[in-house]
């Protein structure tokens, strides 16, 4: 672990700020401390801060020129981060600093965190904007012909809340540059829209008779890569809840067991890495079920061996487990049928853009709280009607689980239509080619970005999303390519020079 990051390269201010914000709690909905930190920095650097009613923050750096051709540019990132950790890791995101460390992968140095998400999504954006503020204050960067507005939004990771509810008087610009892309040679100019479909069932538990000598067992699935349910959905990674459903369905098909509980995944926009279930076997069924389980386990591990080398599947006896509550047989049967056949992953691919997912769905989490079973899924599409149709399919499927199921749709957000004729895109492309002697990759992505919502609020703005290289977002494998930080910084300041 490295306590001081400033020797990792230029700009040193970026690494200094990134280390500082890694000590500040900033899970979605808990951005007060990071917002206060940014405001204090702005005031120390003599810049004005303004907050709207939902907590979005803007720092304004006005032009020093009185010419009419001054351009207004908004640079934007979000303040919250996905707070995910491995099950065995002891970490309280509300107070514990992230444990940063350097790892080497295939000869490349990366910054990551021990057992938790890194927060590079979108901590890199925060750090770049703070670095710009400091260098402008020092006079190291001068943009006389630009009105700069640094926009920091809230709750991006839980429904793009800040972007949806932004005060339309908060910003005003010709160009909006979003710093939430994750490949330093890619320009993002379009993204999918999305929605969550959530089902909740009140469980009326039965009890398994003690006289039957039930054997409590824990089925564990862990060690999966997980990842972002948009940008990683097509990579063939296993979904822990789907694996659990397949295994339980196969075991239940010709055998008896009772289900006490099931839980897996935490977020709609993350591919679940772990899932756990507690079930009861009867003594006469123990050995046949264990034999079948070992066969299914070997088949499953073999199937995913190339993609999921760390997949771990275990079915073990529990000692001193006294909770004998079990799902009603009919609910268990219906639930296993639905989870087994529920669509998950890409539904269709874009007809014109290679390797771009057009429509997808992700089985994000299944958990029990206060005797309510909650199933959370998320759907994405580059086309509104396709998004609606896949949401309706999931809705229809969930109705078979239980006649009293409550199904809701939440967090509907629009897609962002690509504009290949954008003046901002042309400036970015020319700047990139001048700096690196090659053309950038221009793309739309299957993930949701705030850009689509901000474009809807400010239709006259030209919008682009850029950023350094980050991999494994939304999972404890999240990492930032160290040399990409300086590369992107050089591009960003050159881009502002070009616009200036």
C-alpha positions in Angstrom: 0.0 0.0 0.0 1.3 3.5 -0.9 0.5 6.3 1.6 1.6 9.1 -0.8 0.7 9.1 -4.5 2.2 12.3 -5.7 5.3 10.6 -7.1 3.2 8.6 -9.6 3.5 11.3 -12.3 2.2 14.5 -13.6 0.2 16.4 -12.6 1.2 15.8 -9.0 -1.9 17.8 -7.9 -4.2 15.1 -9.4 -2.6 12.4 -7.3 -2.6 14.6 -4.2 -6.3 15.3 -4.6 -7.2 11.7 -5.5 -5.5 10.5 -2.3 -7.4 13.1 -0.3 -10.8 12.3 -1.7 -10.1 8.6 -1.2 -10.4 9.3 2.6 -13.7 11.1 2.2 -17.0 9.1 2.4 -19.0 9.6 -0.9 -21.4 6.7 -1.4 -24.5 7.7 -3.4 -26.7 9.8 -1.2 -23.8 10.7 1.1 -22.0 13.4 -0.8 -22.1 16.1 1.9 -18.5 15.7 2.9 -17.0 15.6 -0.6 -19.1 18.6 -1.6 -17.9 20.5 1.4 -14.3 19.6 0.6 -14.7 20.9 -3.0 -16.3 24.1 -1.8 -13.5 24.7 0.7 -10.9 24.3 -2.0 -12.8 26.6 -4.3 -13.0 29.3 -1.7 -9.3 28.9 -0.9 -8.6 29.4 -4.6 -10.9 32.5 -4.8 -13.6 30.9 -6.9 -17.4 31.1 -6.3 -19.5 28.1 -5.5 -23.2 27.6 -6.0 -25.5 24.7 -5.0 -28.9 23.9 -6.3 -31.9 22.3 -4.4 -30.8 18.7 -4.9 -27.1 19.3 -4.0 -25.5 19.7 -7.4 -22.5 22.1 -7.2 -21.0 24.4 -9.7 -17.7 26.4 -9.5 -17.6 29.3 -11.9 -14.4 30.7 -13.3 -15.3 33.7 -15.5 -13.4 34.9 -18.5 -11.1 37.9 -18.0 -11.8 39.1 -21.5 -14.6 41.5 -22.4 -14.7 40.3 -26.0 -18.0 39.1 -27.5 -16.6 35.8 -28.7 -16.0 34.4 -25.3 -17.1 30.8 -25.1 -18.7 29.1 -22.2 -17.6 25.5 -21.4 -19.0 23.2 -18.7 -16.8 20.5 -17.4 -18.8 17.9 -15.5 -18.4 14.9 -13.2 -20.4 13.2 -10.4 -19.4 13.3 -6.8 -20.7 9.8 -5.7 -19.1 6.4 -6.1 -20.3 2.8 -6.1 -19.5 1.4 -2.7 -18.9 -2.3 -3.3 -16.7 -4.7 -1.3 -15.8 -8.3 -1.2 -17.8 -10.3 1.4 -14.8 -11.1 3.6 -13.5 -7.5 3.7 -14.2 -5.4 6.8 -14.8 -1.9 5.5 -17.3 0.8 6.6 -17.7 3.1 3.6 -19.3 5.8 5.9 -16.0 6.4 7.7 -13.1 4.2 6.6 -10.6 5.5 4.0 -10.0 3.4 0.9 -6.8 1.4 1.1 -5.0 2.3 -2.1 -2.4 0.2 -3.6 -0.4 -0.2 -6.8 -0.6 -3.5 -8.7 1.2 -4.6 -11.9 -0.8 -6.4 -14.5 0.9 -7.5 -17.8 3.7 -5.0 -17.2 1.3 -2.1 -16.6 1.0 -0.3 -13.3 -2.5 0.3 -12.0 -4.0 2.0 -8.9 -6.6 -0.1 -7.1 -8.1 -0.5 -3.6 -7.9 -3.5 -1.3 -11.1 -5.4 -1.5 -13.3 -2.4 -2.4 -14.2 -0.2 -5.3 -11.6 2.4 -6.0 -14.0 5.3 -6.7 -12.1 6.3 -9.9 -15.6 6.4 -11.3 -15.9 9.4 -11.0 -13.1 10.4 -8.6 -10.9 11.0 -11.5 -13.3 13.7 -12.7 -13.3 15.4 -9.3 -9.5 15.3 -9.2 -9.0 16.7 -12.6 -11.4 19.6 -12.0 -9.7 20.4 -8.6 -6.3 20.3 -10.4 -7.6 22.7 -13.1 -8.9 25.1 -10.4 -5.5 25.1 -8.6 -3.4 25.7 -11.7 -5.7 28.4 -13.0 -5.5 30.1 -9.6 -1.7 29.9 -9.7 -1.6 31.3 -13.3 -0.1 28.1 -14.7 -3.1 27.8 -17.0 -4.7 30.8 -18.6 -8.0 30.7 -20.6 -8.9 34.4 -21.2 -11.5 33.6 -23.8 -13.4 31.0 -21.8 -16.1 31.1 -19.2 -15.5 27.9 -17.3 -18.1 26.2 -15.1 -17.1 23.0 -13.2 -20.3 21.0 -12.5 -20.3 18.3 -9.8 -23.6 16.3 -9.7 -25.0 14.1 -7.0 -26.4 10.5 -6.9 -25.4 9.5 -10.5 -24.9 5.9 -9.5 -28.4 5.4 -8.1 -30.6 6.8 -10.9 -28.8 9.9 -12.2 -30.7 12.0 -9.6 -28.6 15.1 -9.8 -28.8 15.3 -13.6 -32.5 14.7 -13.6 -33.2 17.4 -11.1 -30.6 20.0 -12.0 -31.6 23.7 -11.7 -31.6 24.9 -15.3 -30.2 28.2 -14.1 -27.2 26.5 -12.6 -25.1 26.3 -15.7 -25.0 27.9 -19.1 -22.5 26.8 -21.8 -22.0 26.2 -25.5 -20.1 23.0 -24.8 -20.4 20.3 -22.1 -17.5 18.0 -21.5 -18.3 15.1 -19.2 -15.4 13.4 -17.5 -17.0 10.0 -16.9 -15.7 7.9 -19.8 -13.2 5.1 -19.1 -10.9 4.7 -22.1 -8.4 7.5 -22.9 -8.5 7.0 -26.7 -12.3 6.9 -26.9 -14.8 9.7 -27.3 -18.3 8.9 -26.2 -21.1 10.8 -28.1 -24.1 8.6 -27.3 -25.4 6.2 -24.7 -28.3 3.9 -23.9 -31.3 4.8 -21.8 -32.4 2.6 -19.0 -35.0 1.6 -16.4 -35.3 -0.7 -13.3 -38.0 -3.3 -12.9 -38.4 -4.4 -9.3 -40.6 -7.2 -7.9 -41.4 -7.5 -4.2 -43.2 -10.5 -2.5 -44.3 -10.8 1.1 -43.2 -14.2 2.3 -45.6 -16.1 4.4 -43.1 -18.6 5.9 -43.8 -22.2 6.8 -41.7 -24.2 9.3 -39.9 -27.4 8.6 -40.7 -30.0 11.2 -37.9 -30.7 13.6 -38.9 -34.4 13.7 -37.8 -34.8 10.1 -34.2 -34.1 11.2 -33.6 -31.4 8.5 -29.9 -30.7 7.6 -29.2 -27.0 7.2 -26.9 -26.3 4.3 -25.3 -23.1 2.8 -24.9 -22.9 -0.9 -22.2 -20.2 -1.8 -21.3 -18.8 -5.1 -18.4 -16.3 -5.2 -15.2 -15.2 -6.9 -16.9 -13.9 -10.0 -15.6 -10.9 -11.9 -18.8 -8.9 -11.8 -18.6 -5.5 -13.5 -20.8 -2.8 -14.9 -24.2 -4.0 -16.2 -23.8 -1.7 -19.2 -20.2 -1.7 -20.5 -19.5 -5.3 -19.3 -22.8 -7.0 -20.1 -21.6 -8.5 -23.4 -18.3 -10.0 -22.0 -19.8 -13.3 -21.1 -19.2 -13.0 -17.4 -21.3 -15.1 -15.1 -24.1 -13.7 -13.0 -24.0 -15.2 -9.5 -27.8 -15.1 -9.1 -28.4 -16.8 -12.4 -25.9 -19.5 -11.5 -27.6 -19.9 -8.1 -31.0 -20.2 -9.9 -29.7 -22.9 -12.3 -28.1 -25.0 -9.6 -31.2 -24.8 -7.3 -33.6 -25.5 -10.2 -31.6 -28.6 -11.2 -31.4 -29.8 -7.6 -35.1 -29.2 -7.1 -36.3 -30.8 -10.3 -36.2 -34.4 -9.0 -35.4 -34.0 -5.4 -36.8 -32.3 -2.3 -35.2 -29.4 -0.4 -36.6 -26.5 1.5 -35.3 -22.9 1.1 -34.7 -20.7 4.1 -33.2 -17.7 2.5 -31.4 -16.3 -0.6 -29.5 -13.2 -1.2 -27.1 -12.0 -3.9 -26.0 -8.8 -5.6 -26.3 -5.3 -4.3 -27.1 -3.0 -7.2 -29.2 -3.0 -10.3 -26.3 -1.6 -12.4 -23.7 -4.2 -11.3 -23.3 -7.8 -12.4 -23.6 -9.8 -9.2 -20.4 -11.4 -8.1 -21.7 -13.4 -5.1 -24.9 -15.2 -4.1 -25.8 -17.3 -1.1 -28.7 -19.5 -0.1 -29.6 -21.5 3.0 -31.6 -24.7 2.4 -32.7 -27.8 4.3 -32.1 -31.3 3.1 -33.7 -34.4 4.6 -31.4 -37.2 5.7 -32.5 -39.6 2.9 -32.0 -37.0 0.3 -28.6 -35.8 1.4 -26.3 -38.1 -0.5 -28.3 -38.1 -3.8 -28.4 -34.3 -3.7 -24.7 -34.0 -2.9 -23.8 -36.3 -5.7 -25.9 -34.3 -8.2 -24.6 -31.0 -6.8 -21.0 -32.0 -7.4 -21.8 -33.0 -11.0 -23.5 -29.6 -11.6 -20.7 -27.7 -9.9 -18.0 -29.4 -12.1 -20.0 -28.6 -15.2 -20.6 -25.0 -14.2 -16.9 -24.4 -13.3 -15.8 -26.0 -16.5 -18.2 -23.9 -18.6 -16.9 -20.7 -17.2 -13.2 -21.7 -16.7 -11.9 -19.3 -19.4 -13.9 -16.3 -18.2 -14.3 -16.9 -14.5 -11.1 -18.6 -13.3 -11.8 -17.8 -9.6 -15.4 -19.1 -9.5 -16.1 -20.9 -6.3 -19.2 -23.0 -5.6 -19.7 -24.7 -2.3 -22.5 -26.6 -0.5 -21.7 -27.1 3.2 -23.4 -28.1 6.4 -24.2 -25.3 8.9 -23.6 -25.9 12.5 -26.0 -24.6 15.2 -28.5 -23.1 12.7 -31.8 -22.9 14.6 -34.0 -20.8 12.1 -36.4 -23.4 10.6 -38.4 -20.9 8.5 -38.9 -22.0 4.9 -40.5 -20.7 1.7 -43.9 -22.2 0.9 -43.4 -24.9 -1.7 -45.4 -23.2 -4.4 -43.4 -19.9 -4.0 -40.1 -21.8 -4.1 -41.1 -23.7 -7.3 -42.4 -20.6 -9.1 -39.3 -18.5 -8.0 -36.9 -21.1 -9.3 -38.7 -21.4 -12.6 -38.7 -17.6 -13.1 -35.1 -17.0 -12.1 -34.0 -19.9 -14.4 -35.7 -18.6 -17.5 -35.4 -14.8 -16.8 -33.5 -13.1 -19.6 -30.1 -11.8 -18.6 -27.4 -10.2 -20.7 -27.5 -8.8 -24.2 -30.9 -9.1 -25.9 -29.8 -7.6 -29.3 -26.8 -6.0 -30.9 -26.6 -2.8 -32.9 -27.1 -3.5 -36.6 -24.6 -0.8 -37.8 -22.0 -0.3 -35.0 -19.9 -3.4 -34.4 -19.8 -4.9 -30.9 -22.3 -2.4 -29.5 -25.1 -3.9 -27.4 -28.5 -2.5 -28.5 -30.7 -3.8 -25.7 -29.9 -5.7 -22.5 -31.2 -6.7 -19.1 -29.4 -7.5 -15.9 -30.6 -9.5 -12.9 -28.9 -7.2 -10.4 -30.0 -8.4 -6.9 -32.2 -10.6 -4.9 -32.5 -10.1 -1.1 -34.9 -10.5 1.8 -35.7 -7.8 4.2 -38.5 -7.7 6.8 -39.9 -10.9 5.2 -40.1 -9.2 1.8 -38.3 -10.9 -1.1 -37.0 -8.2 -3.4 -35.8 -8.9 -7.0 -34.1 -5.9 -8.8 -33.4 -5.9 -12.5 -32.2 -3.2 -14.9 -33.0 -2.8 -18.6 -31.1 -0.7 -21.1 -31.5 0.1 -24.8 -30.4 2.6 -27.4 -34.1 2.8 -28.5 -36.9 3.8 -26.2 -39.5 1.3 -27.5 -37.0 -1.6 -27.2 -36.3 -0.5 -23.6 -40.0 -0.5 -22.8 -40.6 -3.9 -24.4 -37.8 -5.7 -22.4 -39.2 -4.0 -19.2 -42.6 -5.3 -20.1 -41.3 -8.8 -20.7 -39.6 -8.9 -17.3 -42.8 -7.5 -15.7 -44.9 -10.2 -17.3 -42.5 -12.9 -16.2 -42.4 -11.7 -12.6 -46.2 -11.9 -12.3 -45.9 -15.7 -12.3 -43.9 -15.7 -9.1 -46.9 -14.9 -6.8 -50.3 -13.4 -7.3 -49.6 -10.8 -4.6 -46.3 -9.6 -6.1 -45.8 -5.9 -6.3 -44.0 -4.8 -9.5 -42.6 -1.3 -10.0 -40.5 0.5 -12.6 -38.0 3.1 -11.4 -35.3 5.4 -12.6 -36.3 5.7 -16.2 -33.8 7.8 -18.0 -33.4 8.8 -21.7 -30.7 7.7 -24.1 -28.4 10.1 -25.8 -28.5 10.3 -29.6 -25.0 10.5 -31.3 -24.2 13.7 -33.2 -21.3 12.9 -35.6 -21.4 16.4 -37.0 -20.8 18.2 -33.7 -18.4 21.1 -33.7 -17.1 20.0 -30.3 -16.4 16.5 -31.6 -14.5 18.0 -34.5 -12.3 20.1 -32.1 -11.7 17.1 -29.8 -10.8 14.9 -32.7 -8.4 17.4 -34.3 -6.7 18.1 -30.9 -6.3 14.3 -30.2 -4.8 13.7 -33.6 -2.4 16.7 -33.3 -1.3 15.4 -29.8 -1.0 11.7 -30.5 -0.7 11.4 -34.2 -3.7 9.1 -34.6 -7.5 9.4 -34.8 -9.5 8.7 -31.6 -12.2 6.1 -31.5 -15.7 7.7 -31.6 -18.5 5.6 -30.2 -21.8 5.2 -28.4 -21.9 3.0 -25.3 -24.5 0.7 -23.7 -24.0 2.3 -20.3 -26.1 5.2 -19.1 -24.5 8.6 -18.7 -25.7 11.9 -17.4 -25.0 13.3 -20.8 -28.4 12.2 -22.2 -30.3 13.9 -19.4 -28.2 17.0 -19.4 -28.6 17.2 -23.2 -32.4 17.0 -22.7 -32.3 19.8 -20.2 -29.9 21.9 -22.3 -30.6 21.0 -25.9 -28.5 23.8 -27.4 -25.3 22.4 -25.7 -22.9 20.2 -27.6 -21.9 17.3 -25.4 -19.0 14.8 -25.3 -17.8 12.3 -22.7 -14.0 11.6 -22.2 -11.7 10.4 -19.5 -8.7 8.3 -18.6 -8.6 4.5 -18.6 -10.5 2.8 -15.8 -11.3 -0.9 -15.7 -13.6 -3.0 -13.5 -15.9 -0.1 -12.5 -18.6 -0.9 -10.0 -16.6 -3.9 -8.6 -13.7 -4.4 -6.1 -11.5 -5.0 -9.2 -11.9 -1.4 -10.2 -8.5 0.1 -11.2 -7.0 3.2 -12.8 -4.2 2.9 -15.4 -1.5 5.2 -13.9 0.1 6.3 -17.1 -3.3 7.2 -18.6 -3.7 10.0 -16.0 -1.0 12.1 -17.5 -1.9 11.2 -21.1 -5.5 12.4 -20.5 -4.4 15.5 -18.6 -2.2 16.6 -21.5 -5.2 16.1 -23.8 -7.6 17.9 -21.6 -5.5 21.1 -21.2 -4.7 21.0 -24.9 -8.4 20.7 -25.7 -9.2 23.7 -23.6 -6.4 25.6 -25.3 -7.9 24.7 -28.7 -11.4 25.9 -27.6 -9.8 29.0 -26.1 
